Amino acid sequence: MSLRFITIEGSLLEINENTPLDELLTNHPEVVKVLARHGMHSIACPAELIEPLHKVCEARDMPIDKLVKELRLFVDEMEKEAK
């Protein structure tokens, strides 16, 4: 299951294990807080930015499911607050 969120260009972004990190950060820069809570402090690596979330998690030996769930909840809450 993946949730869809509006991007800055007005299209839909699915947050799932295949979402590229740069696309996520471009459209929802506030998720850096969630990524930091999961130990992703050096996410500015150019090589990592183009990788899908599951590859970034694999490199850090982190489970992807919990991160995707928390990202979805966080973005959903941010969008509700913006309304």
C-alpha positions as MATLAB code, in Angstrom:
seq = 'MSLRFITIEGSLLEINENTPLDELLTNHPEVVKVLARHGMHSIACPAELIEPLHKVCEARDMPIDKLVKELRLFVDEMEKEAK';
ca = [
       0.000    0.000    0.000;
       1.242    3.491   -0.739;
      -0.265    6.826    0.078;
      -0.275    9.646   -2.413;
       0.623   13.215   -1.555;
       0.569   16.360   -3.633;
       4.006   17.464   -4.836;
       5.164   21.052   -5.232;
       4.403   20.737   -8.947;
       0.848   19.611   -8.179;
       1.331   15.982   -9.216;
       0.989   13.002   -6.915;
       3.911   11.490   -5.023;
       3.640    7.982   -3.662;
       5.625    7.415   -0.502;
       6.796    3.829   -0.605;
      10.041    1.849   -0.586;
      10.766    2.920   -4.179;
      10.341    6.660   -3.669;
      13.616    8.406   -4.576;
      15.113   10.264   -1.631;
      15.619   13.478   -3.631;
      11.992   13.483   -4.779;
      10.802   13.033   -1.215;
      13.050   15.815    0.111;
      12.198   18.192   -2.732;
       8.473   17.846   -2.184;
       8.436   17.449    1.587;
      11.654   18.920    3.047;
      10.190   18.726    6.543;
      10.654   14.927    6.470;
      14.313   15.512    7.278;
      13.146   15.399   10.922;
      11.834   11.858   10.459;
      14.958   10.768    8.612;
      17.155   12.163   11.399;
      15.171   10.237   14.015;
      16.034    7.094   12.062;
      19.746    7.892   12.073;
      19.909    9.360    8.578;
      22.025   12.397    9.408;
      24.167   12.442    6.267;
      21.456   12.371    3.638;
      23.106   15.047    1.516;
      25.370   12.539   -0.209;
      24.756   13.129   -3.931;
      24.950    9.423   -4.725;
      22.313    8.602   -2.100;
      19.914   11.338   -3.135;
      18.973    9.564   -6.351;
      18.495    6.218   -4.613;
      15.083    4.844   -3.634;
      14.339    4.711    0.079;
      14.875    0.949    0.292;
      18.460    1.303   -1.015;
      19.218    4.083    1.479;
      17.896    1.861    4.270;
      19.843   -1.170    3.023;
      23.070    0.844    3.148;
      22.367    1.579    6.803;
      21.025   -1.886    7.664;
      17.671   -0.354    8.616;
      14.176   -1.802    8.192;
      12.242    0.056    5.490;
       8.678   -0.653    6.653;
       8.826    1.397    9.843;
      10.445    4.348    8.070;
       7.859    4.414    5.247;
       5.011    4.216    7.751;
       6.403    7.079    9.815;
       7.078    9.211    6.706;
       3.496    8.720    5.525;
       2.049    9.649    8.912;
       4.298   12.693    9.216;
       3.475   14.050    5.744;
      -0.225   13.346    6.263;
      -0.179   15.351    9.518;
       1.743   18.203    7.888;
      -0.802   18.396    5.079;
      -3.725   18.383    7.545;
      -2.139   21.237    9.497;
      -1.657   23.224    6.288;
      -5.396   23.157    5.505;
];
